[in-house]
Amino acid sequence: MAQLNSVLTASAARTNFYQLLASAIDNLAQYKVNIRGKGNAVIMSEEEFEGWKETLEITSDQKLMKKIKAAEKSQKTYTHQQVKDMLGL
């Protein structure tokens, strides 16, 4: 299987469509497809896409971001068991 560039024309993407999908799913690869004169589209795995959405959701929550920044500054550390206990797991 040939290595694909991360930027492809729509024609190249069509020719290699199943290889693109398999690589996106198996390797979390991302491909930008240039659609002649209309812009670009991206092919990525659902897992990667859901991760991006979750990151955007977290970073758009100002209260949560303040808590994250405060936690980073606190330098506190917890054992795995302590975290499980705090989460009730």
C-alpha positions as CSV (number, residue, x, y, z in Angstrom):
1,M,0.0,0.0,0.0
2,A,1.5,3.3,-1.1
3,Q,2.1,6.1,1.4
4,L,-0.5,8.9,0.9
5,N,0.2,12.6,1.2
6,S,-1.7,14.4,3.9
7,V,-3.0,16.9,1.2
8,L,-4.8,15.4,-1.8
9,T,-6.9,16.6,-4.7
10,A,-10.4,15.3,-4.7
11,S,-9.5,13.1,-7.7
12,A,-6.7,11.5,-5.8
13,A,-8.9,11.1,-2.7
14,R,-11.5,9.3,-4.8
15,T,-9.0,7.0,-6.3
16,N,-7.6,6.1,-2.8
17,F,-10.8,6.5,-0.9
18,Y,-10.8,3.1,1.0
19,Q,-7.1,3.5,1.8
20,L,-7.8,6.9,3.2
21,L,-10.6,5.6,5.4
22,A,-8.6,2.7,6.6
23,S,-5.6,4.9,7.4
24,A,-7.8,7.5,9.2
25,I,-9.4,4.8,11.3
26,D,-6.3,2.6,12.0
27,N,-3.6,5.2,12.3
28,L,-5.6,8.3,13.3
29,A,-4.3,10.0,10.2
30,Q,-5.9,13.1,8.9
31,Y,-6.2,14.1,5.2
32,K,-7.0,17.4,3.7
33,V,-8.8,17.1,0.4
34,N,-8.7,20.1,-2.0
35,I,-11.9,20.4,-3.9
36,R,-11.1,22.4,-7.0
37,G,-11.9,26.1,-6.4
38,K,-14.3,25.3,-3.5
39,G,-11.9,24.9,-0.6
40,N,-10.8,22.0,1.5
41,A,-12.5,19.1,3.4
42,V,-10.9,16.9,6.0
43,I,-11.1,13.1,6.4
44,M,-10.3,11.8,9.9
45,S,-11.5,9.0,12.2
46,E,-14.6,9.4,14.3
47,E,-12.5,8.9,17.4
48,E,-10.2,11.8,16.4
49,F,-13.2,14.0,15.6
50,E,-14.9,13.3,18.9
51,G,-11.7,14.2,20.7
52,W,-11.5,17.5,18.9
53,K,-15.2,18.2,19.8
54,E,-14.5,17.4,23.4
55,T,-11.5,19.6,23.5
56,L,-13.4,22.5,22.1
57,E,-16.2,22.0,24.6
58,I,-13.8,22.0,27.5
59,T,-11.8,25.0,26.3
60,S,-15.0,27.0,25.7
61,D,-16.1,26.5,29.4
62,Q,-14.6,29.4,31.2
63,K,-15.3,28.1,34.7
64,L,-13.7,24.7,33.9
65,M,-10.7,26.3,32.3
66,K,-10.1,28.4,35.5
67,K,-10.3,25.3,37.5
68,I,-7.8,23.5,35.2
69,K,-5.4,26.4,35.3
70,A,-5.7,26.6,39.1
71,A,-5.0,22.8,39.4
72,E,-2.0,23.2,37.1
73,K,-0.6,25.9,39.4
74,S,-1.3,24.0,42.7
75,Q,1.3,21.3,41.9
76,K,-0.8,18.7,43.9
77,T,-0.4,15.1,43.0
78,Y,-2.7,12.2,43.6
79,T,-2.3,8.5,43.4
80,H,-4.4,6.5,41.0
81,Q,-6.4,5.1,43.9
82,Q,-7.0,8.5,45.3
83,V,-8.4,9.7,42.0
84,K,-10.6,6.6,41.8
85,D,-11.9,7.2,45.3
86,M,-12.6,10.9,44.5
87,L,-14.6,9.8,41.4
88,G,-16.4,7.1,43.3
89,L,-15.0,4.3,41.0
